[in-house]
Amino acid sequence: MSNSSCKGQGGSPLDELAELLQCRWKNIDQAKQKTLGTLEQLSKIIEGKPGADTSVIVHGSLARRECTRGSDLDWTLLVDGVADASVQQTFLAIKNALNDETAFSQLGLEKPGRQGTFGALTFSQPMMHYIGGEEDSNSNTTRRVLLLLEALPVGERLKAFERVRQGVLRRYLDEDRGLLRKNTDGTNLRWVPLFLLNDFARYWRTIAVDFAYKQFDRGNKGYALRSIKLGVSRKLLFASGLLACFWCDPEVSKDETLEPRKQSLVSCLDAFFSWTPLERIASFFVVHTRGSQSKFIRETASELFSAYDDFLDLLNNTEKRKHLDELKPGDEETDIVFKEARMMRKRFRLAIQNMFLHQDSPLYKHSIEKGVF
Amino acid sequence: MAFFGFSTGALSLGNFQEALRLVHGTSMTAVELSALRLPELPVLVDALPTLDLSQFSYVSVHAPSRFSASEEDNVIDLLRKVPEKWPIILHPDTIHDPEKWAGFGNQLAIENLDRRKSDARSAEELDRWFDRLPNARLCFDMAHAHQCDRTMTEAFRILLRFRGRICQLHISELDSAGHHFPLSYGSIQAFSEVASLIPADSPAILESLNPLHGAGNDLQKIWMEREISRASKAIGRGEMLPDSPVSSGLAAFSSTPIPA
């Protein structure tokens, strides 16, 4: 069960929420500290390698600042500049530095995932131009959506990343004709970017479908651990994206500085995506807990973060993680570790459902009107 | 009253006298006397009392974009000879000792920079310069802001925070390598998105590189007027001039990029 204890923290939205709720999520905190150390090491390893129009970006648990034992290194060299074949040399130099066994032991990380989507050279133009349509491959969608939801630039070269993220955001808003226009009945402006929301929803469903594909492709190997991750950290990612779309509405974000113009929304989304997924969720609870006595909001927040804290505790437990990774199909129903993990996943699911779909939630109307149909 | 004009460096690289001769008789009411390269500054400062600038209601001077710490005092001494009512445009990354520049007060206008630079590109980075030079104003370079962020979100942020400090605009198109070009459809569209946030009386100085340098004066003047018309459209201050028979001939001249 949770290692949560009631003690205030200070700093990010997550810390602010912990203080408001008088809670402390020990595993979330520890994972963040571990990540900060790893990121520092990583910055040293790649120092001096990326050029002016490139950024080294990490994804996965590092980007979420949730490093645990067994976390891997998913990275990409993002290029946003004039055509220049020499970036391949830069990519190889970084790859070689990171593939060094010493580097991995220093970082305490696993090597990139077997799909090969990461540890890759990525160019900005396809990501920005191919949203939907034949050219928008599974990899392109993944890179683009993760650029928004789960990406962190490492080292000194951040500008390429910032430019591309803002460019991608702007693309989603430009094609959304009804955005910032009044409803057909002439009332409220539509603040929620639906093109963006639909792409997040599509990505979430793609992950879910790919989950079944991997099960088929790998003969169920690693099924149990992937299943838990899908229901918790992957679901968190989608929830934080859905929330980002709703956050554009000043009614949800309580942001009085928002202006009904696209640059204002890009700026708002850009800032929101600078937070980790957990911090985005925490921002929502902070805004709606501050100055409110709503028991529902407080309880939902406590349950959600407590369940997530347990999730990180599980991932950080080498024995349990290995056990789940190697669990044979058919053993799930009787396996104690899996049953415990499934219970945690259920608590997380119910908390997320309450956050978006409970009638007392400030997100209820948006979730029904924009998130479902 | 809005003032439009060119940077002398864009019209005739390193030759402000020739640039001033070119703009004589045009509709331009503003000019920026450029001394982007250090050796140009003493020549320009010496010539100031002799220049006929009666055509212009707004005049500014662009300080050199690169000098060493040992040259800084000399640059400042020369710039002190610039009339106080003329803004001095300065790239903040050239500053070695901000305290030495504080004496210029609001005569100094620091410029937001392009993406090759490591400073003064964003609202946050500019904020740090205004902390150090609290009375300085801003030369808002729209091409630099556009090059740093094609979505113009950073331009929006800069304008939201510093529009009250703007003393002039720089307008042109910039490629990814930092070369200035005449305005295109894309840059006009992009600039027009933030036009409503720009103070209506901000003088606009064009840095579009003259693609007709060396051609006949009349042809160059027509190009200048057309470019001003396009800039005016970009910042929401008027309509573009209709196509003229000359404009089709302009394409025959290729431009030679110069560094930003």
Interface residues (C-beta under 8 A of the other chain):
Chain A: A52 D53 G81 V82 K159 E162 R163 Q166 G167 L169 R170 R261 K262 Q263 S264 V266 S267 D270
Chain B: R115 R116 R121 C148 D149 R150 T151 M152 T153 E154 A155 F156 R157 S176 A177 E193 V194
